[in-house]
Amino acid sequence: MSSQSTTLILLPQTTYQNPGNGAPYTVRGDAYPAAAYYIGSADLQTVNVSTTNCTGNIIIEATLVAVPGGDADWFNVYEYEAVAEDTAFYTNIVGNFVYLRAVIEDFQEGAVNFVKLSY
């Protein structure tokens, strides 16, 4: 039996850029194939997150749609609220999803060093 290991960058380093009015904003990463995209019965994904002085909500969204269109095709499978913190952690997400993406909502300061997906 062969073993496959894949690591994708759901969100590369993203630093808060003041939009001019100091208001928080949202950053959406691109959609990337989840484990079930390549391995139909696979349902375990691991997401690694690293932040520096970050304030915002880090959300992992999933879809079951083969060709996702708008935001209505996506739903939250994980959410983490960072409040001016340096952190590195991982979480396992179980589900037979076609695509995953990372979102930072209410991004107010700091940097998200990366959000990586492994399966």
C-alpha positions as CSV (number, residue, x, y, z in Angstrom):
1,M,0.0,0.0,0.0
2,S,1.5,3.4,-1.0
3,S,1.3,6.5,1.1
4,Q,0.6,9.9,-0.3
5,S,1.5,13.2,1.4
6,T,0.5,16.5,0.1
7,T,1.1,20.0,1.6
8,L,-0.6,23.1,0.1
9,I,-0.3,26.7,1.1
10,L,-3.9,27.8,1.7
11,L,-2.7,31.3,2.6
12,P,0.8,32.6,2.2
13,Q,2.3,35.2,4.5
14,T,-0.3,38.0,4.8
15,T,0.5,41.2,6.7
16,Y,-2.1,43.7,7.8
17,Q,-2.2,46.6,5.4
18,N,-4.1,49.6,6.8
19,P,-6.9,50.2,4.2
20,G,-6.7,54.0,4.9
21,N,-9.4,54.3,7.5
22,G,-8.0,51.9,10.0
23,A,-10.9,49.5,9.7
24,P,-10.6,45.7,9.8
25,Y,-11.0,43.9,6.5
26,T,-11.3,40.4,5.1
27,V,-8.7,38.4,3.1
28,R,-9.8,35.3,1.2
29,G,-7.3,32.7,0.0
30,D,-7.7,30.7,-3.1
31,A,-9.5,27.4,-3.2
32,Y,-7.3,24.3,-3.1
33,P,-8.2,20.6,-3.5
34,A,-8.9,18.9,-0.2
35,A,-8.0,15.2,0.4
36,A,-11.2,13.9,-1.2
37,Y,-10.4,15.7,-4.4
38,Y,-7.6,13.2,-5.1
39,I,-8.5,10.3,-2.8
40,G,-12.3,9.9,-2.9
41,S,-12.6,8.3,0.5
42,A,-10.1,10.5,2.3
43,D,-11.6,12.6,5.0
44,L,-8.7,13.7,7.2
45,Q,-6.9,17.0,6.6
46,T,-4.5,18.8,8.9
47,V,-4.2,22.6,8.9
48,N,-1.1,24.3,10.3
49,V,-1.3,28.0,11.2
50,S,1.4,30.5,12.3
51,T,0.8,34.1,13.3
52,T,2.8,37.1,14.6
53,N,1.0,39.7,16.7
54,C,-2.2,38.8,14.8
55,T,-5.7,40.1,15.6
56,G,-8.5,38.6,13.5
57,N,-10.6,35.5,12.9
58,I,-8.9,32.7,11.0
59,I,-11.4,30.6,9.3
60,I,-11.1,27.4,7.2
61,E,-14.0,27.0,4.7
62,A,-14.9,24.0,2.7
63,T,-17.1,23.1,-0.2
64,L,-18.7,20.0,-1.6
65,V,-19.1,21.6,-5.0
66,A,-16.9,20.4,-7.9
67,V,-16.7,23.8,-9.4
68,P,-17.4,26.4,-6.7
69,G,-18.9,29.7,-7.8
70,G,-19.6,32.4,-5.2
71,D,-19.4,32.5,-1.5
72,A,-22.7,30.7,-1.1
73,D,-20.9,27.4,-2.0
74,W,-18.7,27.6,1.0
75,F,-19.2,26.8,4.7
76,N,-17.1,27.1,7.9
77,V,-15.4,24.0,9.2
78,Y,-13.0,25.6,11.6
79,E,-12.6,29.1,13.2
80,Y,-9.9,30.5,15.5
81,E,-10.0,34.0,17.0
82,A,-6.5,35.5,17.4
83,V,-6.1,38.6,19.7
84,A,-2.7,40.2,19.2
85,E,-0.8,37.0,19.6
86,D,2.1,35.0,18.3
87,T,1.0,31.4,17.8
88,A,1.7,28.3,15.9
89,F,-0.8,25.4,16.0
90,Y,-2.4,22.7,14.0
91,T,-5.9,21.2,13.9
92,N,-7.4,18.2,12.2
93,I,-10.4,18.7,10.0
94,V,-12.5,15.6,9.2
95,G,-14.8,15.7,6.3
96,N,-15.1,14.5,2.7
97,F,-14.6,17.9,1.2
98,V,-13.7,18.8,-2.4
99,Y,-12.0,22.1,-1.8
100,L,-10.7,24.1,1.2
101,R,-9.7,27.7,1.6
102,A,-8.5,30.0,4.3
103,V,-10.2,33.3,5.3
104,I,-9.1,36.1,7.7
105,E,-12.1,38.1,8.8
106,D,-11.9,41.3,10.9
107,F,-8.1,41.4,10.2
108,Q,-6.9,44.3,12.4
109,E,-3.1,43.9,12.9
110,G,-0.1,41.7,12.7
111,A,0.7,38.9,10.2
112,V,-0.5,35.5,9.4
113,N,2.8,33.8,8.5
114,F,1.1,30.9,6.8
115,V,-1.9,28.6,6.7
116,K,-0.9,25.1,5.4
117,L,-3.0,22.1,4.5
118,S,-1.6,18.6,4.7
119,Y,-3.1,15.2,3.9
